[in-house]
């Protein structure tokens, strides 16, 4: 019988976005586009720092409801933050880069 193996993909951890919140937001297309641009920009900025050699950008995954349901924001999470049950609320497309930075920052330091 084969033993379980730990695998680390070349792709960054996915960014999870509540589909219901995004649909109810003021400008869902602009917010979705801002997410993609910020993810690609973050990957390019890490290439110069020696990170990201052969790394692919994170995927944006639309999920079902997280149960938070803010009035005028979209719930976003991913990576270590998702494992801890921490979420970021994004209300405008210009807030996306800082929200993704919050998701990447690990308060306990690098692994």
C-alpha positions as CSV (number, residue, x, y, z in Angstrom):
1,X,0.0,0.0,0.0
2,X,1.3,3.5,-0.9
3,X,2.0,5.9,1.9
4,X,0.5,9.4,1.9
5,X,2.8,12.1,0.5
6,X,3.0,15.8,1.2
7,X,3.0,17.9,-1.9
8,X,3.6,21.6,-2.3
9,X,2.3,23.0,-5.6
10,X,4.1,25.7,-7.5
11,X,0.9,27.8,-7.4
12,X,0.3,30.2,-4.5
13,X,-2.6,29.4,-2.1
14,X,-6.0,30.2,-3.7
15,X,-7.9,33.3,-2.8
16,X,-11.4,32.4,-1.8
17,X,-14.2,34.9,-2.6
18,X,-17.8,34.7,-1.5
19,X,-19.9,34.5,-4.7
20,X,-23.0,35.8,-3.1
21,X,-21.3,38.9,-1.6
22,X,-19.6,39.6,-5.0
23,X,-22.9,39.4,-6.8
24,X,-24.5,41.9,-4.4
25,X,-21.6,44.3,-4.5
26,X,-21.9,47.7,-6.3
27,X,-19.5,46.8,-9.2
28,X,-18.7,43.0,-9.2
29,X,-16.9,43.1,-12.5
30,X,-14.5,45.8,-11.4
31,X,-13.8,44.0,-8.1
32,X,-13.1,40.7,-9.8
33,X,-10.8,42.4,-12.3
34,X,-9.0,44.1,-9.5
35,X,-8.4,40.8,-7.7
36,X,-6.8,39.3,-10.8
37,X,-4.6,42.3,-11.5
38,X,-3.5,42.5,-7.8
39,X,-2.6,38.8,-7.8
40,X,-0.6,39.0,-11.0
41,X,1.1,42.2,-9.8
42,X,2.1,40.5,-6.4
43,X,3.6,37.6,-8.3
44,X,5.7,39.9,-10.5
45,X,6.9,42.0,-7.5
46,X,8.0,38.8,-5.8
47,X,10.0,37.6,-8.8
48,X,12.7,40.3,-8.2
49,X,13.1,39.2,-4.6
50,X,14.1,35.7,-5.5
51,X,10.6,34.2,-4.9
52,X,8.4,32.9,-7.5
53,X,10.9,31.0,-9.6
54,X,8.5,28.9,-11.6
55,X,5.6,29.9,-9.4
56,X,2.2,30.4,-10.9
57,X,-0.3,33.1,-9.7
58,X,-2.9,32.1,-7.2
59,X,-6.3,31.1,-8.4
60,X,-9.5,33.1,-7.5
61,X,-12.1,30.6,-6.4
62,X,-15.7,31.6,-6.0
63,X,-17.2,29.9,-3.0
64,X,-20.6,29.6,-1.4
65,X,-21.5,31.8,1.6
66,X,-19.1,32.1,4.5
67,X,-22.0,33.1,6.7
68,X,-20.7,36.7,7.5
69,X,-22.9,38.5,5.0
70,X,-21.6,42.2,5.4
71,X,-23.9,44.9,4.0
72,X,-21.5,46.6,1.6
73,X,-18.5,44.4,1.3
74,X,-17.2,41.2,-0.2
75,X,-15.7,38.5,2.1
76,X,-12.2,37.3,0.9
77,X,-9.9,34.8,2.5
78,X,-7.1,32.4,1.6
79,X,-4.0,30.5,2.7
80,X,-3.1,30.6,6.4
81,X,-5.9,33.1,7.1
82,X,-8.5,30.7,5.9
83,X,-7.2,28.0,8.1
84,X,-7.4,30.3,11.1
85,X,-11.0,31.4,10.2
86,X,-9.9,35.0,9.4
87,X,-11.5,37.0,6.7
88,X,-10.9,40.3,5.0
89,X,-13.8,42.5,3.9
90,X,-13.3,44.4,0.7
91,X,-15.8,47.2,-0.3
92,X,-14.1,48.7,-3.3
93,X,-11.7,47.7,-6.1
94,X,-9.0,50.1,-4.9
95,X,-9.0,48.2,-1.5
96,X,-8.0,44.8,-3.2
97,X,-4.2,45.2,-3.1
98,X,-4.2,46.0,0.6
99,X,-6.6,43.1,1.3
100,X,-4.4,40.7,-0.5
101,X,-1.4,42.0,1.4
102,X,-3.3,41.2,4.6
103,X,-4.0,37.7,3.4
104,X,-0.3,37.1,2.6
105,X,1.1,38.5,5.9
106,X,1.5,35.9,8.5
107,X,1.6,37.3,12.0
108,X,3.6,34.3,13.2
109,X,6.4,34.9,10.7
110,X,7.5,32.9,7.7
111,X,7.2,29.1,7.7
